[in-house]
Amino acid sequence: MKISVRNLSLPLSKPFTIARTTFETARLVAVRTECDGVVGTGHGIPQPRFDDTLETSIRTLETTTPSIEDCDQLQILLPPGSARNALDMALWDLKAKRAGIPAWKLADLGEPQPIHTAVTVSLGDADHAFDEAHRNRRHALIKVKLGRPDDAERLKAVREAALSSRLITDANEAWDLLRGFGRWPPMPCRLPG
């Protein structure tokens, strides 16, 4: 089996902002497996927040892949992260293609069913939030990234723009339950015991 690894940068259609940063491209580690003319592909998105970078992911794959032949070994030899995800995906893709059946059947899972996914409104001012929500108002579920002092105004703008959508809020690490955020009061918190 041949395994090749490369980095891949894909431009986003628009900038995506969260509490810590703004993304304009998606940087991926891409893995290609090949056996007897059949090709499997997979990718992973490194999370620098957890010491998982594109460079370390590629280095890990380049040094580990010669000793990996199947998905079970992968769980033992690689830590969780983008490298393991990319190679795991590529191995499942290859194995399923060689067997001539979908990966879900190969893994003995039920047939995939459609699910609702959330469209995300990234951080920005209330006008930006309104515009993004208005463009996506036909979606059943909208996730609103939070982490600015004007979060209440942004949520109000999203609600006005997408009256029928269910909203999810996502502050990630922007809010602190003990100190609150910006002008938000501290949130009550009861600890067990």
Z-matrix of the N, CA and C atoms (Angstrom, degrees):
N
C 1 1.461
C 2 1.524 1 108.41
N 3 1.336 2 115.83 1 136.14
C 4 1.463 3 121.76 2 175.72
C 5 1.526 4 108.65 3 -102.08
N 6 1.332 5 115.84 4 137.84
C 7 1.462 6 121.24 5 176.48
C 8 1.519 7 107.70 6 -128.66
N 9 1.330 8 116.14 7 127.13
C 10 1.464 9 119.59 8 175.26
C 11 1.525 10 109.33 9 -123.97
N 12 1.314 11 114.72 10 149.77
C 13 1.462 12 122.14 11 -174.93
C 14 1.525 13 109.17 12 -129.76
N 15 1.326 14 117.06 13 139.45
C 16 1.470 15 120.21 14 174.14
C 17 1.521 16 109.42 15 -153.04
N 18 1.323 17 114.88 16 162.80
C 19 1.461 18 118.81 17 174.75
C 20 1.519 19 107.86 18 -93.16
N 21 1.297 20 115.31 19 153.06
C 22 1.454 21 121.87 20 -176.97
C 23 1.520 22 107.68 21 -140.09
N 24 1.329 23 117.14 22 128.20
C 25 1.464 24 121.88 23 176.86
C 26 1.519 25 108.63 24 -115.55
N 27 1.317 26 116.10 25 122.08
C 28 1.459 27 121.68 26 -179.57
C 29 1.526 28 109.04 27 -115.51
N 30 1.334 29 118.31 28 123.98
C 31 1.468 30 119.67 29 178.99
C 32 1.530 31 110.08 30 -69.85
N 33 1.320 32 116.41 31 137.51
C 34 1.460 33 121.18 32 176.07
C 35 1.522 34 109.08 33 -80.51
N 36 1.316 35 117.74 34 151.83
C 37 1.466 36 120.44 35 -179.61
C 38 1.525 37 111.15 36 -67.36
N 39 1.338 38 117.01 37 -24.65
C 40 1.461 39 122.10 38 175.14
C 41 1.523 40 107.74 39 -154.64
N 42 1.331 41 118.22 40 154.58
C 43 1.463 42 119.98 41 178.68
C 44 1.531 43 111.04 42 -59.33
N 45 1.331 44 115.64 43 145.12
C 46 1.463 45 122.21 44 179.47
C 47 1.518 46 107.52 45 -121.20
N 48 1.340 47 117.39 46 118.03
C 49 1.459 48 122.03 47 -173.97
C 50 1.519 49 111.16 48 -112.12
N 51 1.349 50 115.00 49 132.18
C 52 1.455 51 122.38 50 171.90
C 53 1.523 52 107.19 51 -122.24
N 54 1.328 53 117.17 52 -176.49
C 55 1.465 54 120.72 53 -175.32
C 56 1.526 55 113.13 54 -58.75
N 57 1.330 56 117.69 55 -35.70
C 58 1.462 57 120.30 56 -173.96
C 59 1.517 58 114.75 57 -91.77
N 60 1.342 59 118.15 58 -26.06
C 61 1.463 60 118.55 59 -172.52
C 62 1.524 61 111.85 60 -166.31
N 63 1.322 62 115.68 61 172.92
C 64 1.462 63 122.99 62 172.57
C 65 1.521 64 108.31 63 -117.59
N 66 1.318 65 116.21 64 133.00
C 67 1.457 66 122.10 65 178.91
C 68 1.523 67 109.55 66 -105.57
N 69 1.328 68 116.55 67 135.34
C 70 1.464 69 121.55 68 173.66
C 71 1.522 70 110.89 69 -116.28
N 72 1.333 71 116.34 70 -15.66
C 73 1.459 72 121.36 71 175.16
C 74 1.522 73 108.44 72 -137.31
N 75 1.322 74 115.49 73 154.84
C 76 1.465 75 121.20 74 171.85
C 77 1.524 76 106.21 75 -101.86
N 78 1.321 77 116.15 76 121.07
C 79 1.462 78 121.20 77 179.60
C 80 1.522 79 108.14 78 -102.16
N 81 1.329 80 115.88 79 119.48
C 82 1.456 81 122.10 80 -174.07
C 83 1.525 82 111.66 81 -120.15
N 84 1.321 83 115.48 82 155.00
C 85 1.452 84 120.62 83 165.38
C 86 1.530 85 104.78 84 -100.62
N 87 1.337 86 115.88 85 126.08
C 88 1.463 87 121.44 86 -177.74
C 89 1.526 88 109.39 87 -112.41
N 90 1.344 89 115.53 88 134.92
C 91 1.461 90 121.57 89 179.94
C 92 1.525 91 108.79 90 -121.11
N 93 1.322 92 114.96 91 137.50
C 94 1.472 93 122.01 92 176.98
C 95 1.523 94 107.16 93 -124.66
N 96 1.324 95 116.24 94 124.17
C 97 1.458 96 121.26 95 175.76
C 98 1.522 97 107.86 96 -111.13
N 99 1.331 98 116.07 97 147.27
C 100 1.460 99 119.37 98 178.96
C 101 1.515 100 109.90 99 -144.62
N 102 1.328 101 115.12 100 135.12
C 103 1.459 102 121.10 101 177.95
C 104 1.529 103 107.97 102 -148.38
N 105 1.314 104 116.37 103 122.81
C 106 1.471 105 122.07 104 179.73
C 107 1.524 106 112.67 105 52.11
N 108 1.324 107 117.04 106 40.86
C 109 1.454 108 121.54 107 176.91
C 110 1.523 109 115.26 108 81.56
N 111 1.318 110 117.53 109 -2.34
C 112 1.471 111 121.57 110 177.95
C 113 1.528 112 107.72 111 -98.43
N 114 1.352 113 115.82 112 135.12
C 115 1.462 114 121.11 113 -175.50
C 116 1.532 115 110.78 114 -115.40
N 117 1.321 116 115.51 115 135.92
C 118 1.469 117 122.04 116 172.80
C 119 1.515 118 108.51 117 -119.98
N 120 1.322 119 116.56 118 142.45
C 121 1.468 120 120.03 119 -179.54
C 122 1.521 121 110.64 120 -128.23
N 123 1.313 122 114.55 121 154.74
C 124 1.460 123 120.84 122 176.62
C 125 1.511 124 109.57 123 -159.63
N 126 1.328 125 116.26 124 164.65
C 127 1.459 126 120.02 125 178.22
C 128 1.524 127 109.83 126 -149.09
N 129 1.313 128 115.35 127 162.18
C 130 1.454 129 122.60 128 176.05
C 131 1.519 130 108.99 129 -143.31
N 132 1.307 131 115.55 130 149.04
C 133 1.464 132 120.96 131 178.67
C 134 1.530 133 107.95 132 -107.36
N 135 1.332 134 117.32 133 109.62
C 136 1.465 135 120.00 134 179.71
C 137 1.529 136 112.05 135 -60.44
N 138 1.317 137 115.50 136 145.49
C 139 1.456 138 122.67 137 178.18
C 140 1.524 139 109.14 138 -116.72
N 141 1.346 140 117.61 139 91.24
C 142 1.468 141 120.85 140 -177.60
C 143 1.529 142 112.92 141 -55.09
N 144 1.319 143 116.60 142 -27.80
C 145 1.465 144 121.22 143 179.01
C 146 1.524 145 111.05 144 -56.65
N 147 1.354 146 116.19 145 -27.16
C 148 1.463 147 121.71 146 -178.88
C 149 1.531 148 111.01 147 -113.18
N 150 1.339 149 116.01 148 32.31
C 151 1.469 150 122.89 149 179.76
C 152 1.523 151 112.41 150 56.70
N 153 1.317 152 116.67 151 33.20
C 154 1.456 153 122.89 152 178.26
C 155 1.527 154 106.54 153 -116.26
N 156 1.332 155 116.76 154 97.12
C 157 1.458 156 120.86 155 -178.05
C 158 1.533 157 110.10 156 -108.31
N 159 1.303 158 115.74 157 165.40
C 160 1.459 159 120.70 158 177.88
C 161 1.527 160 110.49 159 -59.40
N 162 1.312 161 116.01 160 -41.85
C 163 1.464 162 120.92 161 -178.23
C 164 1.526 163 111.76 162 -65.71
N 165 1.345 164 117.42 163 -46.02
C 166 1.468 165 119.60 164 -179.58
C 167 1.524 166 110.80 165 -69.52
N 168 1.310 167 117.05 166 -34.78
C 169 1.462 168 121.04 167 178.47
C 170 1.526 169 110.69 168 -63.29
N 171 1.312 170 116.69 169 -46.92
C 172 1.465 171 120.85 170 179.53
C 173 1.525 172 110.67 171 -65.04
N 174 1.331 173 116.83 172 -43.81
C 175 1.469 174 120.80 173 179.25
C 176 1.541 175 110.21 174 -61.06
N 177 1.333 176 116.80 175 -42.93
C 178 1.462 177 121.13 176 178.73
C 179 1.522 178 111.13 177 -60.44
N 180 1.322 179 115.89 178 -45.02
C 181 1.467 180 119.89 179 -179.94
C 182 1.525 181 111.73 180 -66.24
N 183 1.312 182 117.08 181 -41.53
C 184 1.469 183 120.21 182 -178.62
C 185 1.529 184 112.11 183 -64.66
N 186 1.334 185 116.76 184 -33.02
C 187 1.466 186 119.11 185 -178.94
C 188 1.526 187 112.98 186 -88.73
N 189 1.321 188 118.60 187 -24.03
C 190 1.460 189 121.60 188 -174.63
C 191 1.519 190 113.90 189 -98.48
N 192 1.326 191 118.04 190 -33.58
C 193 1.465 192 120.48 191 -171.76
C 194 1.527 193 115.56 192 -58.97
N 195 1.337 194 120.77 193 -30.55
C 196 1.470 195 117.19 194 179.24
C 197 1.535 196 113.50 195 -59.48
N 198 1.336 197 117.81 196 -24.00
C 199 1.468 198 120.00 197 -177.36
C 200 1.531 199 113.48 198 -99.20
N 201 1.330 200 118.01 199 2.59
C 202 1.464 201 121.18 200 -177.73
C 203 1.522 202 110.22 201 -105.09
N 204 1.327 203 115.11 202 129.16
C 205 1.450 204 119.47 203 178.83
C 206 1.524 205 113.19 204 -122.09
N 207 1.322 206 117.66 205 -17.07
C 208 1.464 207 118.51 206 178.15
C 209 1.524 208 111.16 207 -150.90
N 210 1.329 209 115.40 208 171.71
C 211 1.471 210 122.54 209 -174.23
C 212 1.525 211 113.00 210 -64.24
N 213 1.355 212 117.47 211 -30.90
C 214 1.462 213 119.39 212 -179.20
C 215 1.527 214 111.34 213 -66.90
N 216 1.331 215 117.62 214 -40.62
C 217 1.461 216 121.07 215 177.84
C 218 1.521 217 111.32 216 -63.88
N 219 1.301 218 114.51 217 -33.96
C 220 1.464 219 121.39 218 -177.19
C 221 1.529 220 111.56 219 -57.09
N 222 1.330 221 116.51 220 -43.14
C 223 1.463 222 121.25 221 -177.98
C 224 1.529 223 111.78 222 -64.77
N 225 1.312 224 116.45 223 -26.36
C 226 1.465 225 121.14 224 -178.86
C 227 1.530 226 111.43 225 -87.59
N 228 1.337 227 116.61 226 -41.51
C 229 1.459 228 120.94 227 -171.87
C 230 1.523 229 115.58 228 -85.48
N 231 1.342 230 117.58 229 -23.90
C 232 1.466 231 119.52 230 -177.97
C 233 1.522 232 111.50 231 -118.96
N 234 1.333 233 117.07 232 139.22
C 235 1.469 234 119.78 233 176.03
C 236 1.533 235 109.90 234 -72.89
N 237 1.327 236 117.73 235 161.74
C 238 1.467 237 119.50 236 175.78
C 239 1.528 238 110.28 237 -57.57
N 240 1.316 239 116.64 238 144.32
C 241 1.452 240 120.89 239 178.66
C 242 1.512 241 111.37 240 149.18
N 243 1.312 242 115.11 241 -171.65
C 244 1.463 243 120.88 242 -173.79
C 245 1.521 244 113.11 243 -65.76
N 246 1.326 245 118.35 244 -35.76
C 247 1.466 246 120.75 245 179.86
C 248 1.520 247 110.38 246 -63.09
N 249 1.315 248 116.24 247 -49.37
C 250 1.467 249 120.29 248 -179.75
C 251 1.517 250 110.60 249 -64.47
N 252 1.331 251 117.35 250 -40.87
C 253 1.463 252 120.63 251 179.82
C 254 1.529 253 111.11 252 -60.96
N 255 1.333 254 116.41 253 -47.06
C 256 1.469 255 120.64 254 -177.54
C 257 1.528 256 111.30 255 -62.86
N 258 1.321 257 116.89 256 -45.91
C 259 1.457 258 119.97 257 -178.39
C 260 1.527 259 111.31 258 -70.28
N 261 1.318 260 116.97 259 -39.59
C 262 1.467 261 121.26 260 177.89
C 263 1.531 262 110.15 261 -59.20
N 264 1.331 263 116.20 262 -46.10
C 265 1.458 264 121.23 263 179.71
C 266 1.533 265 110.36 264 -61.77
N 267 1.326 266 116.90 265 -44.56
C 268 1.463 267 120.66 266 -178.65
C 269 1.532 268 111.58 267 -65.52
N 270 1.328 269 117.56 268 -39.47
C 271 1.463 270 120.63 269 179.02
C 272 1.532 271 111.54 270 -66.92
N 273 1.344 272 116.91 271 -42.29
C 274 1.470 273 119.96 272 177.18
C 275 1.526 274 110.38 273 -63.99
N 276 1.333 275 117.12 274 -41.22
C 277 1.457 276 121.18 275 179.50
C 278 1.532 277 109.84 276 -61.76
N 279 1.321 278 116.62 277 -46.09
C 280 1.462 279 121.49 278 179.65
C 281 1.531 280 110.96 279 -62.25
N 282 1.314 281 116.24 280 -48.54
C 283 1.467 282 121.20 281 -177.76
C 284 1.537 283 111.03 282 -61.60
N 285 1.327 284 116.53 283 -42.08
C 286 1.467 285 120.54 284 -179.99
C 287 1.529 286 111.14 285 -66.73
N 288 1.321 287 116.93 286 -42.58
C 289 1.470 288 120.24 287 179.14
C 290 1.531 289 110.95 288 -64.68
N 291 1.311 290 116.70 289 -40.00
C 292 1.467 291 119.86 290 178.88
C 293 1.526 292 111.37 291 -66.41
N 294 1.332 293 116.50 292 -33.29
C 295 1.469 294 120.54 293 179.15
C 296 1.531 295 111.51 294 -82.36
N 297 1.341 296 116.59 295 -15.81
C 298 1.454 297 120.65 296 -179.71
C 299 1.521 298 114.39 297 74.42
N 300 1.338 299 115.41 298 25.06
C 301 1.472 300 120.15 299 178.80
C 302 1.529 301 108.99 300 -135.63
N 303 1.348 302 117.20 301 158.19
C 304 1.465 303 119.18 302 177.84
C 305 1.535 304 111.57 303 -64.31
N 306 1.326 305 116.34 304 152.19
C 307 1.469 306 121.67 305 -179.13
C 308 1.528 307 111.56 306 -58.60
N 309 1.333 308 118.44 307 -35.13
C 310 1.467 309 119.41 308 -179.19
C 311 1.532 310 111.42 309 -64.55
N 312 1.316 311 117.58 310 -34.29
C 313 1.475 312 120.08 311 176.40
C 314 1.522 313 109.92 312 -71.33
N 315 1.322 314 116.01 313 -42.16
C 316 1.450 315 121.37 314 179.54
C 317 1.534 316 110.70 315 -59.26
N 318 1.315 317 116.54 316 -37.38
C 319 1.465 318 121.71 317 -179.67
C 320 1.530 319 112.16 318 -84.98
N 321 1.327 320 116.41 319 1.08
C 322 1.466 321 122.67 320 179.80
C 323 1.530 322 112.38 321 59.36
N 324 1.336 323 113.84 322 44.01
C 325 1.460 324 120.83 323 176.65
C 326 1.525 325 109.04 324 -104.41
N 327 1.303 326 117.03 325 164.24
C 328 1.457 327 120.16 326 175.44
C 329 1.519 328 110.76 327 -69.11
N 330 1.339 329 115.34 328 159.64
C 331 1.457 330 119.98 329 179.02
C 332 1.528 331 109.88 330 -60.74
N 333 1.329 332 117.58 331 133.61
C 334 1.474 333 120.08 332 -179.49
C 335 1.529 334 111.63 333 -58.54
N 336 1.315 335 115.55 334 140.84
C 337 1.454 336 122.70 335 178.60
C 338 1.524 337 108.80 336 -117.04
N 339 1.324 338 117.21 337 148.51
C 340 1.472 339 118.90 338 176.95
C 341 1.530 340 110.72 339 -61.70
N 342 1.312 341 115.66 340 143.25
C 343 1.464 342 121.05 341 176.02
C 344 1.522 343 108.63 342 -131.75
N 345 1.322 344 115.90 343 157.78
C 346 1.461 345 120.39 344 173.48
C 347 1.520 346 108.02 345 -83.36
N 348 1.293 347 116.24 346 131.87
C 349 1.456 348 120.16 347 173.78
C 350 1.525 349 108.22 348 -115.19
N 351 1.297 350 115.47 349 158.54
C 352 1.457 351 120.54 350 -177.64
C 353 1.522 352 110.76 351 -91.02
N 354 1.309 353 116.00 352 139.84
C 355 1.455 354 122.84 353 168.58
C 356 1.521 355 105.54 354 -90.72
N 357 1.325 356 117.69 355 134.99
C 358 1.457 357 120.76 356 -174.73
C 359 1.519 358 112.17 357 -101.02
N 360 1.343 359 114.98 358 133.22
C 361 1.459 360 122.45 359 170.56
C 362 1.524 361 105.34 360 -97.61
N 363 1.342 362 116.71 361 112.15
C 364 1.456 363 120.18 362 -177.05
C 365 1.528 364 110.49 363 -76.64
N 366 1.338 365 115.20 364 172.01
C 367 1.462 366 120.19 365 -178.88
C 368 1.522 367 111.13 366 -63.91
N 369 1.281 368 115.83 367 144.99
C 370 1.463 369 124.07 368 179.22
C 371 1.517 370 106.54 369 171.24
N 372 1.311 371 117.66 370 -176.61
C 373 1.467 372 119.36 371 -179.90
C 374 1.532 373 110.40 372 -77.38
N 375 1.321 374 116.90 373 178.22
C 376 1.466 375 122.32 374 -176.27
C 377 1.527 376 111.90 375 -62.06
N 378 1.335 377 117.81 376 -37.45
C 379 1.474 378 120.13 377 178.27
C 380 1.525 379 111.09 378 -64.15
N 381 1.312 380 115.80 379 -43.24
C 382 1.465 381 121.06 380 177.02
C 383 1.533 382 110.10 381 -60.62
N 384 1.322 383 116.89 382 -45.49
C 385 1.465 384 121.52 383 179.93
C 386 1.531 385 110.99 384 -61.78
N 387 1.327 386 116.19 385 -42.93
C 388 1.461 387 120.33 386 178.58
C 389 1.531 388 110.40 387 -61.12
N 390 1.335 389 116.44 388 -47.55
C 391 1.469 390 120.78 389 -178.76
C 392 1.530 391 111.82 390 -60.21
N 393 1.338 392 116.57 391 -46.28
C 394 1.469 393 119.87 392 -179.93
C 395 1.524 394 111.07 393 -64.19
N 396 1.315 395 116.66 394 -43.68
C 397 1.465 396 120.32 395 -179.85
C 398 1.525 397 111.00 396 -66.82
N 399 1.319 398 117.00 397 -39.22
C 400 1.461 399 120.74 398 179.86
C 401 1.530 400 110.79 399 -63.21
N 402 1.342 401 116.44 400 -41.42
C 403 1.473 402 120.90 401 177.78
C 404 1.530 403 111.22 402 -62.79
N 405 1.327 404 116.18 403 -29.55
C 406 1.469 405 121.19 404 -175.58
C 407 1.521 406 113.04 405 -109.27
N 408 1.309 407 117.77 406 18.57
C 409 1.461 408 121.68 407 -173.42
C 410 1.528 409 114.04 408 -62.37
N 411 1.309 410 118.36 409 -18.39
C 412 1.471 411 120.22 410 179.72
C 413 1.537 412 112.35 411 -83.46
N 414 1.315 413 116.52 412 -7.17
C 415 1.467 414 119.84 413 177.33
C 416 1.526 415 109.68 414 -78.78
N 417 1.322 416 115.78 415 140.90
C 418 1.466 417 120.63 416 -177.58
C 419 1.531 418 111.99 417 -70.24
N 420 1.326 419 116.79 418 -25.92
C 421 1.458 420 121.12 419 -172.28
C 422 1.524 421 110.08 420 -135.74
N 423 1.331 422 116.51 421 125.11
C 424 1.468 423 122.11 422 178.28
C 425 1.528 424 108.38 423 -125.19
N 426 1.338 425 115.16 424 127.01
C 427 1.465 426 120.69 425 176.16
C 428 1.520 427 108.09 426 -98.97
N 429 1.322 428 116.86 427 131.04
C 430 1.458 429 122.24 428 -178.15
C 431 1.527 430 108.82 429 -110.68
N 432 1.330 431 116.36 430 116.97
C 433 1.455 432 120.79 431 176.45
C 434 1.528 433 108.35 432 -72.37
N 435 1.327 434 115.88 433 134.11
C 436 1.462 435 121.63 434 -179.86
C 437 1.520 436 109.16 435 -119.56
N 438 1.337 437 115.07 436 165.04
C 439 1.457 438 119.27 437 177.98
C 440 1.511 439 113.07 438 144.78
N 441 1.333 440 116.07 439 21.15
C 442 1.463 441 120.69 440 178.69
C 443 1.527 442 108.45 441 -128.60
N 444 1.322 443 116.71 442 157.75
C 445 1.469 444 119.00 443 178.43
C 446 1.531 445 113.87 444 -60.48
N 447 1.334 446 117.99 445 -22.69
C 448 1.467 447 120.40 446 -178.71
C 449 1.537 448 112.56 447 -96.71
N 450 1.334 449 116.70 448 26.63
C 451 1.468 450 120.34 449 -177.78
C 452 1.529 451 112.94 450 -55.62
N 453 1.329 452 117.75 451 -40.52
C 454 1.476 453 120.30 452 -178.54
C 455 1.533 454 110.71 453 -62.26
N 456 1.322 455 116.94 454 -42.22
C 457 1.471 456 120.38 455 179.13
C 458 1.531 457 110.81 456 -67.18
N 459 1.314 458 116.50 457 -37.79
C 460 1.460 459 120.94 458 178.48
C 461 1.524 460 110.76 459 -64.71
N 462 1.327 461 116.97 460 -43.78
C 463 1.467 462 120.24 461 178.54
C 464 1.525 463 111.16 462 -63.04
N 465 1.313 464 116.31 463 -41.01
C 466 1.472 465 120.49 464 177.90
C 467 1.532 466 110.08 465 -61.71
N 468 1.324 467 117.15 466 -42.24
C 469 1.466 468 121.11 467 179.69
C 470 1.528 469 111.08 468 -63.96
N 471 1.338 470 117.14 469 -41.26
C 472 1.466 471 120.78 470 178.78
C 473 1.526 472 109.84 471 -64.69
N 474 1.322 473 116.61 472 -43.16
C 475 1.467 474 119.67 473 -179.95
C 476 1.528 475 110.05 474 -61.41
N 477 1.324 476 117.88 475 -43.36
C 478 1.467 477 120.85 476 179.46
C 479 1.528 478 111.60 477 -64.31
N 480 1.305 479 117.39 478 -35.28
C 481 1.459 480 121.43 479 -176.45
C 482 1.527 481 113.10 480 -79.05
N 483 1.324 482 116.72 481 -26.13
C 484 1.469 483 120.77 482 -175.45
C 485 1.524 484 109.86 483 -135.66
N 486 1.317 485 115.96 484 71.05
C 487 1.471 486 121.71 485 -174.30
C 488 1.525 487 113.85 486 -60.42
N 489 1.305 488 118.25 487 -33.01
C 490 1.465 489 120.85 488 -175.32
C 491 1.521 490 113.94 489 -90.22
N 492 1.308 491 117.67 490 -12.57
C 493 1.465 492 120.60 491 -176.96
C 494 1.518 493 111.26 492 -80.51
N 495 1.337 494 115.06 493 146.48
C 496 1.455 495 120.76 494 170.93
C 497 1.527 496 106.57 495 -83.24
N 498 1.333 497 117.05 496 138.02
C 499 1.466 498 120.78 497 -177.42
C 500 1.521 499 111.48 498 -107.17
N 501 1.328 500 114.31 499 142.38
C 502 1.459 501 122.97 500 172.09
C 503 1.517 502 105.42 501 -120.39
N 504 1.313 503 117.73 502 137.64
C 505 1.464 504 119.74 503 174.68
C 506 1.523 505 109.14 504 -106.05
N 507 1.324 506 115.81 505 145.87
C 508 1.455 507 121.84 506 -176.12
C 509 1.526 508 108.95 507 -140.79
N 510 1.325 509 115.56 508 99.87
C 511 1.470 510 120.52 509 179.90
C 512 1.522 511 112.18 510 -95.57
N 513 1.337 512 116.89 511 -7.79
C 514 1.456 513 121.24 512 -177.04
C 515 1.524 514 110.21 513 43.44
N 516 1.309 515 117.71 514 -118.95
C 517 1.466 516 121.31 515 -177.34
C 518 1.521 517 112.56 516 -100.81
N 519 1.322 518 117.51 517 12.39
C 520 1.458 519 120.59 518 -176.38
C 521 1.518 520 112.41 519 -77.31
N 522 1.306 521 117.30 520 -24.11
C 523 1.466 522 120.37 521 179.53
C 524 1.513 523 109.12 522 -107.46
N 525 1.306 524 115.67 523 148.44
C 526 1.451 525 122.61 524 176.85
C 527 1.527 526 106.96 525 -118.39
N 528 1.314 527 117.54 526 118.06
C 529 1.463 528 121.06 527 -176.10
C 530 1.524 529 112.54 528 -62.31
N 531 1.315 530 118.21 529 -26.87
C 532 1.459 531 120.06 530 -178.02
C 533 1.523 532 112.65 531 -85.24
N 534 1.340 533 116.93 532 -34.96
C 535 1.456 534 119.57 533 -176.78
C 536 1.516 535 113.50 534 -107.01
N 537 1.309 536 117.87 535 -12.61
C 538 1.458 537 120.05 536 -175.17
C 539 1.510 538 109.77 537 80.12
N 540 1.318 539 117.23 538 -169.83
C 541 1.456 540 121.41 539 179.39
C 542 1.511 541 108.22 540 -138.85
N 543 1.329 542 116.22 541 132.37
C 544 1.460 543 120.19 542 176.75
C 545 1.519 544 111.52 543 51.33
N 546 1.338 545 116.72 544 -122.80
C 547 1.453 546 120.08 545 -179.02
C 548 1.521 547 112.57 546 -90.54
N 549 1.348 548 116.69 547 2.13
C 550 1.460 549 119.84 548 179.03
C 551 1.524 550 108.71 549 -70.84
N 552 1.318 551 118.98 550 138.06
C 553 1.473 552 120.22 551 177.49
C 554 1.527 553 110.03 552 -72.46
N 555 1.329 554 117.52 553 158.06
C 556 1.459 555 119.61 554 175.84
C 557 1.526 556 109.55 555 -57.03
N 558 1.314 557 115.78 556 140.80
C 559 1.456 558 120.40 557 -179.16
C 560 1.517 559 109.03 558 -88.10
N 561 1.343 560 117.62 559 137.45
C 562 1.459 561 119.43 560 178.75
C 563 1.524 562 109.87 561 -65.45
N 564 1.313 563 115.90 562 141.43
C 565 1.459 564 120.18 563 -177.95
C 566 1.514 565 108.34 564 -143.16
N 567 1.320 566 117.17 565 121.38
C 568 1.462 567 121.86 566 176.39
C 569 1.511 568 108.77 567 -103.59
N 570 1.316 569 116.98 568 123.39
C 571 1.450 570 120.34 569 178.15
C 572 1.513 571 109.29 570 -89.89
N 573 1.341 572 118.48 571 146.59
C 574 1.457 573 121.09 572 179.45
C 575 1.515 574 111.25 573 -62.90
N 576 1.331 575 115.51 574 149.58
C 577 1.465 576 121.25 575 174.66
C 578 1.457 577 109.46 576 91.21
